[in-house]
Amino acid sequence: MTPKGNLLNGVYERTSVLFPFDVEEYDSVEEFLLHMLDADFLKDEARLSEFVSTGGRLEFFLGIFCENNGGIEFDTDLMRRLAAKGVSLSLDIYGST
């Protein structure tokens, strides 16, 4: 399907879709993720379940750039909500040297 929901012709062995998001308007990474869990594209639980059960993979891939030591805590409620929707969380942390 296209981003607008129109069917595409053909059968593809693998498809990747990337949606960049600007997280600067949020106070924390956790706040951003909680907001995204309520986004329209993650509301259709039946479709998400079918997608994951047939080999699909959903992932929030976050690139984090930092100059100093820091940390991010993901509480159990957030992790539970990600897992319930079948969404993985990947972090790439880039530090300056």
Buried (B, 14 or more C-beta within 10 A) or exposed (E): EEEEEEEEEEEEEEEEEEEEEEBEEBEEBBEBBBEBBEEEEBEEEEEBBEBBEEEEEBEBEBEEEEEEEEEEEEEEEBEEBBEEBBBEBEEEEEEEE
